[in-house]
Amino acid sequence: MNINSLKNFIRQKIHAHKKNKILYFRAIIHIIAFFLLSNYRKNRCLIDPPSDFFYKYKNLANYFSIPLLIFASYLRRKKIFISINNGYNYSLGHIYTEILLVQKIQKLDNKYSGSTIWFTTTRKEILGETKDIFENEKFRVLFGGIKRIFLTFVALKEPSISIDGGVSDVNYFLGKSNSARIIYHNFSKRRAKLISKGQDFFPNIDKLQNYQENTKQLMQRLNITKKYVVIQNKDKSVNGTLKPLPPDLLLKAIKYFQDKDYQIVFAGREKFPDVFLNKSIINYANSKYASSLNDFILIRNCSLVISSASGFCNIPESFDKPLLITNSHHIIQNFGRRTIYLPTLLSRNSKIFNARVQHRYLCTYGADCGYGAFDDFYILHMPTSEEIFMAAKELEEMLSSTIPPLTPLQKKTRDSGGCPLLSDGLSRISNYYLIKHRIFFEK
């Protein structure tokens, strides 16, 4: 068996064991990788329990009731809450979304007034560099597998000292994964309402001042000398991208901003598109400077962002940056007040689709809306070059300190209920896009 065959065998085994919630093989592979691979060791704790561990062994808390309850009593006296169900601490989108959500709950819910939050993690891919961005005297990030296991068991034994800002399928209390409806509707609706209620609350927005030297170095290394726009575009079918957007469709919007004396920076971790060559676009994504900390610095310092529907778009939204999300077949899952959407529209030959039907399919069949489950499913429409260009011009208006009001058509779409979740948050669909596809968003 050659090395590639061995790697494929291990991947298949891990995938099968994840599917069947079997832990021992994954634990063995993790321990071997931890001791043999320095880069792996840098990003992981030795004890790194997956969500399946808590699903399978959550009842162990019953055997340690007395010490767990004693510690829970201590936390209650100190008004310390354990953040629970944050199972994807290695994901860029989850980190920014869940931490901001927990901090908004802490701010807006009287139960947590004056409290301290402990956010546990065993993963350092992102928080290893950016821990200080999120921390303050009332919010602490705790690394360590033993800490995470113990504190999670404390929260499971005494839920009153927990705070739940999870947005994924992880549910330790339930002991199994959440359904698609809970993830894409219930959680999204809660997040949208919290964002609306605390629309001026961005607890980490001033942290850039702590990284002045890092910012200066990054700007010099990338040769960024003036205001700039960040572009990110998924090149694979993943996250909220059902089919990648051809990058040439972004060129008209890019030229518009370049003509207005903006520099353009390509970010994310995707391969630099060939059509971007010789277009004076800075390739940060594939540079040696790409890192979690520099992602924060780059986004926090930019003017605006045009992004695919991916975890990356949660960074600008966390810092109140104007954000255009293109090609999202989930339609609306980000709710910031400076966020504009250009969703991908789906349909079936056997059924008339609209935004409500598409959302129902998302909540029923999961991330791909059932696209792979039906032979007659097809993409009705993806954003065009002109639609992206017009939405980019609309996004530019978000640079004002005052949020531009909704157009009559945007207000009608929001108030009619034709687009689920839209009325719960603050984001909007591009007005030009609504004009072109009005029927799809009518109730």
Helices and strands as residue ranges (DSSP letters): H 3-19, H 24-36, H 38-43, H 51-57, G 58-64, H 65-78, E 80-84, H 92-108, G 110-112, E 116-121, H 127-134, E 139-143, H 145-157, G 159-161, E 162-164, H 180-181, I 182-186, H 187-197, G 207-211, H 212-222, E 228-231, G 247-250, H 251-259, E 263-266, G 274-276, E 281-283, H 292-301, E 304-308, G 311-313, H 314-318, E 323-328, E 339-343, E 345-348, H 355-365, E 377-381, H 385-396, G 397-399, H 408-416, E 428-429, H 431-436, G 438-441
